[in-house]
Structure formats: structure tokens, C-alpha cells
Amino acid sequence: MINRLTATLDFQTQALTLRAERQRLIASNIANADTPGYVARDFNFPQALQQAVGGGRSGFKLGENAALAAQMPAGPGGSEPRLNYAAPSQTNLDSNSVDMDRERASFVDNALKYESTLRFINSSVKTTLEAMKSHTAG
């Protein structure tokens, strides 16, 4: 029983960590929208989540962000989510591939999913605590 609870919370924790990392990447893309030659980056969330929770050990290691990598355990084989480069949606003279419409939509979508994951974790913990309370007839 406790293994199932732990597995569910571990999964949600990994999802939350990946959502936070994705939000950081999207924010970086937005911040560099006017940087000549900057190429927007992102990763495939479902694939990264599967990679993070699969293979017996959960977690992954990010090579680019040492502070975040130190907080997250290394995953199977010390793998990290594959960062993809965005193809420019239109030709720019400065070779910048940031599409602000796409980035804003991704930012909002990811923020909503991050909030949903937090609410799910909160609800799961409350439900578990309520189930553990003793209900005695008075």
C-alpha cells in the first residue's frame, strides 16, 4: 500500500520538476527574443517524463543547470532530457528562432499544467492524511 502511495508521489514529483525545468527554458527563450542568432530550445515533456520515471530509478540529470542538477537525482545511465532546437517559423535577418506567440502559448500551457500537478499532489496528500486519521465512534 505504502509503495503505491510513494510511487504516485514520486511520479508527480518528477513531473513537477520537469515542468519547472521546461518553464525555465521557455522563459529563457522569451528573454532572448531579441538576441541575434539565438535558437529557441525546448524538450518533449512526455518523453522526458517517461525517461525520468522509467528504468527502476527515477530522476534525471541536467547538464546545463548545475544548481538544478544538484537538486535532482541522476536517472538511468545519468541521462537527461533531449533539448530540441526550434525551427524558425519565419525568416529573420538576425537568425533568431524565437516565435513569441508559440513561446507565450507554451508558457501558459506549461504553467497551467504545473499548477494542476501541484493541486493533484496537494489533494493526494490530504486524502491520504484523512484516510490515516482514526475514526472512533463516540
C-alpha positions, 0 to 999 in steps of 0.5 A, spaced: 500 500 500 505 504 502 509 503 495 503 505 491 502 511 495 510 513 494 510 511 487 504 516 485 508 521 489 514 520 486 511 520 479 508 527 480 514 529 483 518 528 477 513 531 473 513 537 477 520 538 476 520 537 469 515 542 468 519 547 472 525 545 468 521 546 461 518 553 464 525 555 465 527 554 458 521 557 455 522 563 459 529 563 457 527 563 450 522 569 451 528 573 454 532 572 448 527 574 443 531 579 441 538 576 441 541 575 434 542 568 432 539 565 438 535 558 437 529 557 441 530 550 445 525 546 448 524 538 450 518 533 449 515 533 456 512 526 455 518 523 453 522 526 458 517 524 463 517 517 461 525 517 461 525 520 468 520 515 471 522 509 467 528 504 468 527 502 476 530 509 478 527 515 477 530 522 476 534 525 471 540 529 470 541 536 467 547 538 464 546 545 463 543 547 470 548 545 475 544 548 481 538 544 478 542 538 477 544 538 484 537 538 486 535 532 482 537 525 482 541 522 476 536 517 472 538 511 468 545 511 465 545 519 468 541 521 462 537 527 461 532 530 457 533 531 449 533 539 448 530 540 441 532 546 437 526 550 434 525 551 427 524 558 425 517 559 423 519 565 419 525 568 416 529 573 420 535 577 418 538 576 425 537 568 425 533 568 431 528 562 432 524 565 437 516 565 435 513 569 441 506 567 440 508 559 440 513 561 446 507 565 450 502 559 448 507 554 451 508 558 457 501 558 459 500 551 457 506 549 461 504 553 467 497 551 467 499 544 467 504 545 473 499 548 477 494 542 476 500 537 478 501 541 484 493 541 486 493 533 484 499 532 489 496 537 494 489 533 494 493 526 494 496 528 500 490 530 504 486 524 502 491 520 504 492 524 511 484 523 512 484 516 510 490 515 516 486 519 521 482 514 526 475 514 526 472 512 533 465 512 534 463 516 540 
